[in-house]
Amino acid sequence: MNKLDAQLISQIDKAVDILKAGGIVAYPTDTVYGLGADAFNVRAVARIYKVKDRSRDMPLPVLLADAEQVVLVAGSVSHYARVLMERFWPGGLTLILFTAASFPGVVTAGKDRVAVRVPDHIVPLTLIRRFGGPIIGTSANMSNKPSPVMAQGVEEQLGGQVELIIDGGRCPGGIESTVVDVTGDVPVVLRRGIVPEGEVVQLYRECNKGGG
């Protein structure tokens, strides 16, 4: 999807108001439907844990509108991490980075790392830009249940527990993002997903050859 019709624009505008009021919304992405809240609103984030029945010791991923917003949630970023951002963002790659000192610990489950991604889908990108800051990007499902690729699937699992489900049709990917921890000297793939692991490893080798 690369265009927004009037109905989607209206839904996004409503979603922005909900996020600013501390509510939560579901929205389509390039992988699966996501469940979002203001990443800096502690109460809203806590509510996402409750709605999903998710353990509070499991960090929540965060979605950004672009790589420039990384400074809002993360601390130091390595050269290799920057290379991955340039190659795979927007897209299905989630990076684990050291969190910024000012970022709410409820999102990271008290850990010093945060999972971040820029989705390749016009709905969440427009939503984040209009909202003006990072949002939670966890899948819109109950814990241990399938991640929905249609709005109907979100309604079946979470209906009545979220203020709005933005219906953007079927998610084009249908596969969750690849998660890579880039906080150490060597990248670690924590979850295989839509971005092939081999491409991540190849970029690492190329960075090392280049002295990065």
N, C-alpha and C positions, 0 to 999 in steps of 0.2 A: 504494500500500500504506500503510494507516494503523494496522494492528494487527500484533502479533507473535504467532505461535503458539509452542508449547513447543519445537518443533524449531529454529526460528530463534533463540529465546532461548538455547538450548543452544549453538548455533553461535557466537553473539555472545560468550557467556561464554568459550568456548574461544579465540576470536579475541583477546579482551582479554589472556588469559594469554600468548598467542603474541607479541603486541605488546610486552608488558612484558618478555618474555624476549629481545627483539631480533629477532624473526622478522617475516615479511611475510605478509599475507593479501590475498585478493581479495574484493570485496563489491559488491553492487548499489548503484546510485545512481539519481537521477532522470534522469540522462542516459545514461551507459554504465557498464559495470562498472569499478570502480576497483581500483588496487593500492596497498595501504597499509603503512606502517611508522611507528614513532615518529619524528616529525619532528625530534626532538632527539637521536636515536641515529645518530651519524655512520656507524657500520658498517652498520646496517640500511638507511640511505638509499643508501649506496654499493652495497649488494647489489641494490637495485631497479634502479639503472643497469645493472648486469651482467645481471640477469634479462631486462630489456627490450632489451638491446643498444642502449642509449640513449647518445648522446654526452654526456660529462661537462660539456660547455660549454652544455648545454640545461637550464635550471632546471626544477625539479619543482614542480607546484602543491601547495597545502596545503588541507586541509579542516578546518573548525572546526565546533563544535556550535552556536555562536551568535556574534553580533557582538561580544559582550563579550570573547571570546577573541582578538580582533584584536590586543590589546595584547601578547600573548605572542609574536607573530611580526612585527608591523609597528611602525614608528615613528610619525611624525606622519600624521594622517589628515585630509584636507580636508573642508569642509562638504559639498561635492558628493559625495564618496565616501560620507559618512554617509547622505546622501539616497538614494543608489543602494542601500546596504545595507538601509535601511528599506523601500524599494520592492520590491526583487528577492530579498532573502534571507528565508527559505531559498528557493533557486531556482537557475536555470541561468545565473548571472552570476558570472564570475571577475574580480576586481579586482586590478590591479597596483599595489602600494603600496610605499613605501620600507620596507625591512626594518629590524627592530630590531637594535641593535648586538650583542645576545647570541644572535641566531639563527644556526644553523650555516650556514656558507658553502657547504657541499656541496649543500644544497638549492637555493640560488639561483645555483649555478655561479659563486660568487665575486662576483656582482653585488650592487648595493645595492637591489635590488627583489625583491619576493616576490609570487607569485600566490596569492590566497586566495579561498575560497568557502564558503558554508554550504549544503549540499545539501538538497533538499526530499524526503527519503526517510528513513523511520523507522529503517532498518537502520544506515546510517553515522552518523546522529545519535545513536542509542543506543550504538553502538560507541564513538564519540568521548567521549560523556559518561561511560560506564563506564570507559573507559581513563583519562580524566582530562586529556587534552591533545590538541593538534593532531596529525593524521596526514597522511601523504603522500596525495595525491589524483590521481595520474596514472592514465591509462587502463590497464586490465589487458590489454595487448597487446604484441607485439613491435613495435619501432619500424618504421614504414612498413607495418604490417599493419592490417587493419580493427579498430576498437574494438568489442569484444564487447558484446552486449546480453543475452546469456544465459550462465549458468554454464558450459554446454557449450562455448561459444566460448572462454572463458578456459582451460578444461581442454585444448582442442585446441592452444592457443598456448603456455600456460605450465605445463601439467600436470607435476607432479613437481618444479617449481622453487619452489613456494610451499607453505607449511605448511598452508594452509586456503583453500578457496574457499567462501564463504558463498553458498548457493544461494537467492536470493530471487526466483527466476522472472525473467521478462523485464523489463528496465528500461523504465519507462513513456515516457521521452523518446525514446531512441534517437538523439538528436542531441547533440553535445558542447556545452558551455557557451560562451556569448559571452564573449570576453576583452576587457576595457577597461583601458587604462593611464590611471590618474588621478593620476599623479605630476606632471604638468605643468599649465599654466594652462588648456589645452584637452584634453578627453578624446580618446583615440585608440583606436578599435576595432581590435584586433590580430587578432581572429578572429571572424568571423560565426558565430553559433550559435543556440541555442534562444530566446534573448531578442532580439527585433527591435532592430536598430541604431537605428531611428527613435525608439523609446521612450527609449533612452539619451540621444540627442541632444535630445529634447524636454525631458527633465528638466534637462539642462544649461541650456537656454534659460530654463526656469522659474526655476532657481536664480539666473541672472544678472539676470533681471527683479526678483527679490526682493532683489537686493543681496548674494547669497551667493556 
